[in-house]
Amino acid sequence: MDQQGMVTKTADLNLEILLSHAIGDADALVALYRQAGHRAEGAGRTDEACFFFTQAYVYALEAGDAGRANALKATLISYGREQ
Amino acid sequence: MKPLDHTTLARVMGPVQQANGLPNGFYTDPEIFEAERKAVFEKTWSCIGFAHDVPGPGDAVPIDFLGKPLLMLRDREGSVRVFENVCRHRGMKLVDAPTRIKGVIRCPYHSWCYGLDGSLRATPHVGGVGQNTDPSVDRDLLGLFEVRSTEWMGIMFVNLSGDAPEFKEHAGPMIERWAEFDGKPLFHGGPGSSFSLTVNTNWKLAVENYCESYHLPWVHPGLNSYSKLEDHYNIVEEGAYSGQGTTVYNPQLDPSGHKFPDFEGLSDKWETAAEYVALYPNVLLGVHRDHTFAIHLDPVGVGTTVERVELFYTAEGVAGEDWASLRDKNAAAWREVFEEDIFVVEGMQQGRHSRSFDGGRFSPAMDEATHCFHKWIAERFAEA
């Protein structure tokens, strides 16, 4: 991880996601999937980015994290992926 | 004998002096049990649990009601609602254990998400990877199936068929009888005021035994020692409820002579009276000046019933530590009474496998309440 708590390598990010699924850490899943989404977005891979943003959005909804859910929903709407 | 032919039903529905009880098949035949599910439990207002099962917003409990998966939850506004516990996508059961829902109900299969109001909030990847909408999936039309439900005296009732008269009509005579208790706040006594008994009997035998006082001197000699058979009266309201009342009720006292506070504003009748009534089909109620109880009869099988007993008090403070000892004493006293009934309802269930028993003969003086219940059941089948 870097100083902002971001997972720096893709392989590490995937591992973190798997670990968070294993322990049911919804808060971490929101953060990790969102980070993966931004990474794919930065690389111009929109479908992949929206996959990850969707994953983050669902876990934010489940956790009752309205702030992050609304932000992720807005991102997805901007890509025409959510209503 | 064909248990469901109209001649048989007419014999049950006749005057108590001539009537036979319900035939054996109503207690032992899985096919009739299945028919009963539709004719009795789905078509009317049935008890499925208690509002305090979901004390806070977001609390949710899955309920298996006669094989139907239901989900009872408390929404953000504080209302208890009941939904079918099934995702509108592929029919996956949504919630499989009691939980507190922080945000939405997420289906564990493909993560379609529902609000506590049942609305479909998210359909991830439904239009392809990262595409969460699809023209053929109209979220407004795909909310959870809500089940008609209502709360009364802390008890949750549902009408699965959706076409029963309003609950206030169904239970109107009962509500009217106990108008002095209706609307008064009830406070559940906490974990010690809750217990369940799994009994090897058909649920109807639990109703029948509860309805009548005839058995008290024989089965409950302790109870009968202060509230004697002659102190009791029959309670019969055709088509609605039946039970028994007593003119002698002595509140529980702690070692210092303290007793639970009474409900406010009761008439003089309740100084000494108590009443025990079966609100058809599957809830047994008791009211006293200082507490009430309700028994949810869960018909888990044709010959198996779970009796869930919950005790309620008149003030929030009674649920506190100061009253714990007296609450426990009261719960233990009722538990003893209800356990005394087990050999009777299980014995009648065994007797219902007799080749020759024809439903039995009623005592017109003592079994009026039981006959009222049999007649109500027979009417449900006759109408089906």
Interface residues (C-beta under 8 A of the other chain):
Chain A: T46 D47 E48 A49 C50 F51 F52 F53 T54 Q55 Y57 V58 A60 L61 E62 A63 G64 D65 A66 A69 L76 Y79 R81 E82 Q83
Chain B: K102 G103 V104 R106 S111 C113 R121 A122 P124 H125 V129 G130 Q131 N132 T133 R139
